[in-house]
Amino acid sequence: MPSPELAAILQHAMSPCPHFEGICADHCTWRPEAGHIPRGFVGGNGSSENVRLVLVNAEPGNPADGEQYVGDSTAWVADHANYFESLLETDSLRRSGRPAPFHRNLRKILDLCWPNETLTEQLEKTWITDAVLCSAKFSGGPIDKVVENVCVTNYLARQIAVLPNAFIVTLGGKAARRLRRQNLCIDFLAQHPSARPNTSPEASWQRAAASFRTWLELAESDAQLERI
């Protein structure tokens, strides 16, 4: 379960988010019974002060086969985070019966950043989220800038603000552009977990992990966490 501060921010998106009836009305889909809610987050399990790493993707892909959210929406933040964590554990995501590499590669990134630690331990110190919390009209497609800006301002910026001790890694250029437009700090830009293998994404994940580990070691040696 995300920390209370993170959960409170995301709960506003489950009410549902007021922008579904405003800026996002013609762009984003609210269909909980089909898996379409603001989502794409996991980790931060415990205290926000203990989160050292933030991984930011662009936006969630289409819901997985059978993904749905029913009942009391006040439970959906925890429900989705638990579901996302289960996909990291089992690499069981299927869309129209087809597997996807996203969670498997995201797990590789976690293992590079936090070697020799369990997923449970990694997620106590890592927050994974999306710059935009709703899917594009088609997976990986464009999203209107006004939607990007309102989501980053109302959700992502507030998430980052409650994680002052974290190193920020954007996964993919799309996510990085969204943060830069809102003047949010980026400590490292790496390739997306679904990047094509012929673009050598794992090399960028290794560089991101090395940069993070260097930052963490230097910050902790000074008995404080600060960007260097």
C-alpha positions, -999 to +999 in steps of 0.1 A: +000+000+000+014+034-009+023+058+019-006+078+034+006+110+016+008+093-018-025+075-013-043+107-004-031+124-035-042+096-058-075+091-040-086+125-055-083+108-090-106+080-079-135+102-069-135+103-100-110+130-110-129+162-117-111+168-149-131+139-165-159+165-168-136+193-178-103+194-197-100+156-201-136+150-211-129+142-247-095+126-241-096+103-212-118+073-203-135+065-170-147+029-171-138+012-139-156-020-149-132-023-179-101-013-160-101+024-171-093+044-140-063+066-132-035+041-126+001+030-133+015+034-098+031+010-073+055+011-044+061+037-017+051+010+008+056+025+042+069+060+048+074+086+021+106+096+038+121+062+030+115+065-007+149+070-024+140+063-061+111+075-083+106+059-117+083+079-139+067+064-171+046+083-196+011+068-191-005+034-185-011+012-215-045-003-221-060-023-192-049-059-189-073-088-198-098-090-170-087-059-152-115-041-135-123-020-104-156-026-085-170-017-052-159+012-030-136+035-049-118+044-017-101+010-019-090+014-055-056+030-048-046+000-028-063-024-052-044-011-082-011-009-064-015-045-052-025-056-087+006-038-102+028-055-077+014-089-086+023-083-122+058-074-112+060-106-093+045-129-119+051-112-153+015-122-160+002-092-179-018-101-209-036-079-234-059-097-258-041-129-247-006-115-256+022-110-231+040-077-229+076-070-217+068-040-196+067-055-161+095-079-168+118-051-179+107-028-151+117-056-127+151-056-143+154-019-136+146-024-100+171-052-097+198-030-112+190-002-088+185-024-058+207-055-063+203-085-040+170-072-026+136-087-027+108-070-046+091-062-012+123-045+000+127-026-033+091-013-033+096+001+002+122+025-012+109+030-047+078+048-061+068+040-096+042+062-113+031+078-145+033+114-157-003+110-170-025+086-150-050+077-178-044+057-210-040+073-244-068+067-269-046+039-283-017+024-263+015+045-266-003+071-287-003+109-282-021+127-255-032+164-258-008+187-240-035+203-219-043+169-205-006+162-199-001+195-181-032+192-158-023+157-148+013+165-141+004+196-121-024+181-101-010+146-094+027+140-104+041+173-090+023+167-057+036+131-056+072+143-061+068+170-035+061+145-007+092+125-017+120+149-009+147+123-005+143+106-039+163+104-071+140+110-101+144+088-132+121+093-162+117+062-184+113+074-220+115+108-236+077+113-235+077+113-197+108+135-196+092+162-218+061+163-196+082+169-165+104+195-181+074+215-192+064+219-156+100+225-144+102+193-124+136+179-116+149+150-136+180+133-123+183+108-151+166+099-184+166+062-194+147+043-220+112+030-215+107-006-202+089-014-235+117+001-257+127-020-287+156-044-280+175-031-310+178+003-293+199-012-265+176-001-236+193-022-210+225-002-214+205+030-204+190+012-174+224+002-163+236+038-165+206+050-147+212+025-119+249+034-116+240+071-114+214+064-088+238+042-067+265+069-068+240+095-057+228+073-029+262+063-016+275+099-016+243+113+000+243+086+027+280+091+034+272+127+043+244+115+066+219+134+045+201+130+011+206+158-014+209+160-051+245+162-064 
